[in-house]
Amino acid sequence: MLITPAYAQAAAGGDTTSMLTSLLPFALIFVIMYFLVLRPQQKKVKDHNELVKNLRRGDTVVTSGGLVGKVTKVVDDDQVEVEIADGVRVRQMRQMVSGVRTKGEPAKDDSSAAS
């Protein structure tokens, strides 16, 4: 045969250090991917959720479609009403707001105005 019995027996035994050194590059790649890709992405998602949560009337926003408008009303937890031109108001999902250009003045309560 082409393979001698002694050589075949030595290869079948295996060595734990060679197995660890063969798995080490995969672990190293995972650690690098975590710090270069996954961690910054999680931070970006967290920042976007905070931005969306803090939307209020008067904010000038940019939508993911590229429209720039002013928030005229916060409808509910999922939607805001955005004025994109004079008299043109559209309902926009909060998650589709990609950025806030300028923060508006806080909305005045009707109860404090009556006092």
C-alpha positions as CSV (number, residue, x, y, z in Angstrom):
1,M,0.0,0.0,0.0
2,L,1.0,3.6,-0.3
3,I,0.7,4.5,3.5
4,T,2.8,2.7,6.0
5,P,1.0,1.4,9.2
6,A,3.1,3.5,11.5
7,Y,2.3,6.7,9.7
8,A,-1.4,5.9,9.7
9,Q,-1.5,5.2,13.4
10,A,0.3,8.5,14.3
11,A,-2.2,10.6,12.3
12,A,-5.2,8.9,13.8
13,G,-4.2,9.7,17.4
14,G,-4.5,13.5,17.1
15,D,-3.1,16.1,19.3
16,T,-5.1,18.6,21.4
17,T,-2.7,21.4,21.0
18,S,-2.9,21.1,17.2
19,M,-6.7,21.2,17.5
20,L,-6.5,24.4,19.6
21,T,-4.2,26.1,17.2
22,S,-6.4,25.3,14.3
23,L,-9.5,26.8,16.1
24,L,-7.6,29.9,17.3
25,P,-7.9,31.8,14.0
26,F,-11.7,31.3,14.0
27,A,-12.0,32.6,17.5
28,L,-9.7,35.6,16.7
29,I,-11.8,36.4,13.6
30,F,-15.0,36.3,15.7
31,V,-13.5,38.7,18.3
32,I,-12.4,41.1,15.6
33,M,-15.8,41.0,13.9
34,Y,-17.5,41.7,17.2
35,F,-15.4,44.9,17.9
36,L,-15.4,46.2,14.3
37,V,-18.9,45.3,13.1
38,L,-21.4,44.1,15.7
39,R,-20.6,46.5,18.6
40,P,-20.8,49.7,16.5
41,Q,-24.0,48.5,14.8
42,Q,-25.6,47.9,18.2
43,K,-24.6,51.4,19.3
44,K,-26.0,52.9,16.1
45,V,-29.3,51.1,16.7
46,K,-29.4,52.3,20.3
47,D,-28.8,55.9,19.3
48,H,-31.5,55.7,16.6
49,N,-34.1,54.3,19.0
50,E,-33.2,57.2,21.5
51,L,-33.6,59.7,18.7
52,V,-37.0,58.3,17.6
53,K,-38.2,58.2,21.2
54,N,-37.4,61.9,21.8
55,L,-39.2,63.2,18.7
56,R,-41.5,66.1,19.6
57,R,-43.6,68.8,17.9
58,G,-41.5,71.5,16.2
59,D,-38.5,69.2,15.4
60,T,-37.2,69.5,11.8
61,V,-36.6,65.9,10.7
62,V,-35.2,64.0,7.7
63,T,-37.0,60.8,6.7
64,S,-35.3,57.7,5.3
65,G,-36.9,58.7,1.9
66,G,-35.0,62.0,2.0
67,L,-37.9,64.3,2.8
68,V,-37.3,67.2,5.1
69,G,-40.2,68.4,7.2
70,K,-41.3,69.7,10.6
71,V,-43.1,67.6,13.1
72,T,-46.5,69.1,13.7
73,K,-48.1,66.5,15.8
74,V,-47.1,63.3,17.6
75,V,-50.0,60.9,16.7
76,D,-49.0,57.9,18.9
77,D,-46.0,55.8,19.8
78,D,-45.6,54.7,16.2
79,Q,-46.5,57.7,14.1
80,V,-45.8,61.4,13.8
81,E,-47.4,64.0,11.5
82,V,-44.8,65.9,9.4
83,E,-45.4,69.0,7.4
84,I,-43.3,68.8,4.3
85,A,-44.7,72.0,2.6
86,D,-47.1,74.7,3.5
87,G,-50.4,73.0,4.2
88,V,-49.1,69.5,3.2
89,R,-49.0,67.2,6.2
90,V,-48.2,63.5,6.0
91,R,-48.2,60.7,8.6
92,Q,-44.8,59.1,9.0
93,M,-43.7,56.1,11.0
94,R,-41.3,57.1,13.7
95,Q,-38.8,54.4,12.8
96,M,-38.5,55.9,9.3
97,V,-37.1,59.2,10.6
98,S,-33.4,59.0,9.9
99,G,-32.3,62.2,11.6
100,V,-33.3,65.4,13.4
101,R,-31.8,68.6,11.9
102,T,-33.0,71.0,14.6
103,K,-34.8,70.5,17.8
104,G,-38.0,72.6,18.1
105,E,-39.5,74.3,21.1
106,P,-41.4,72.1,23.5
107,A,-45.1,72.1,23.0
108,K,-47.1,74.3,25.3
109,D,-49.7,72.6,27.4
110,D,-53.3,74.0,27.2
111,S,-53.7,73.5,30.9
112,S,-50.8,75.9,31.7
113,A,-52.1,78.5,29.3
114,A,-55.5,78.5,31.0
115,S,-53.9,79.3,34.4
